Amino acid sequence: MPSPAIIVGVSTVLATAPASPDETARQFAARPAFGTDVSDVHADLQGDATVVTCCRGSACSGATRAAPAFARPGYRVKESIGGYEYRVREGFAAQTATGRVANPVGSLTAPVAGAYCGCRHEC
């Protein structure tokens, strides 16, 4: 496998060298403590003192960058994985300028009846 220094010249994705396999394993093993699914946010955290940071969509990292700003003064923080886009795609209501709106549940984002994805919901 080429060294990261060689790959960096070819790919902007690798402009920052990837973490070691051990660091990567620790990072992903710890992720449930830092992130949450939009369905879990809707079901569990209404009225909770935990701050849930959220972006427009899954391609944005603003929620990731905002989380430390809330954590530093002492707030408990989780990041909503998928952001506002997936909240809407899963059929949860949102307040808009014209009132409260809920879209139909998207077949690519919401659980399919009878399937088990490993979450704690009845999929």
N, C-alpha and C positions, 0 to 999 in steps of 0.2 A: 504494500500500500504506500502511495507517495506521502511524503511528509506534508503537514499543513502548510508550510512555507511555500511549497511548490503549488499546492492546490489553490492557495489564496490568489495567485496571479490569474487563475482561470475563473474563479467563482466568487461573486460578491457574498454569497451565502456563507462562505468560509473565511470572510475577511477577519472575523474573530475566530481563532482556532477553536474547534470543538473541545469540550471537556474530556477528561480521561474516562474510560469505561466505569471505573469505580465511582468517580464524581457523578457521572450520569445516573448510575444506579441509585445513589443516595438521593439525588435531586428528584427523580421520578417516584421513588418510594415515599418521599415526604410530601408530594404534591397534594394528597387528600387533605392535609392539614391547612393548606393555603388556598385551595380552590373549591368551588362548589358548582353543581349543575343547576341550570335555571329552574328546573322542576323542584329541586330541593329548596332553592331560595323562595319560590312561591309557597311551598308547603310549610316550611319550618321557620323562616326568619321574619315573618310579618310581626312588627312590633319589638323585635329583639334589639339589644343594644350593640350587636355586631354590625360593623360597616361592611357592606358588600359593594366592591368596586365593579363597575360595568362599563364596557365599551359599546360602540355602535354595533360592532360585529366581531367575528372571530379573527379577522385579519388585522385587528388593531391591538396595540400593546399599551394603550393609555391606562387601562385598569391595572395592569401590572406595575406601571410606573407610579400610579396614584397610591397603591397599597402602602408603601413605606411612609408616605406623607401622613396617612392616618395612623399607622402603627407607632410612629415616633412619639406622638403625644400621649400614647397609651390606649388607643382604641383597639379592640379585637377586630381583625380584618380577614375577609375571604374575597377571592376574585370570582366573579361569575363567568364561568367558562362558556364561550359562545356569545356572550354579550346580549345586547338588546335584540339583535337580529334573531337569535335562537329563542328568546323569550316570546317574540311575536310568532315565529314559526311553530312553536309548541302550543299556540292557541291561547296564551295568557293575555288578559286585557291590558291595554295601555291607555293612558289619558292623553288625548290629543287636543289641538286647538278647537276641534269641532265636537268634542265629547269623548266618552269612554268607548273604545273600539276593541273588539276581539276578532281576530282572523280565524279561518278554519285551521285545524291542526294539519301541519305538513307531514306527508307520509315519509319523508326522508329524515325527519328529526324527532318525531314522537315514537314511542314504543308501538310495536305491532302486537295485536292481541295474541297471546300464547307464546310470545318470544321471551327469552330471559337474557337480559343484557348484563346482569351482575349487580344492578343497582338495588336499592331497597324498596322500590315501588313495585306494584303488581303490573308487570308489563304484559 
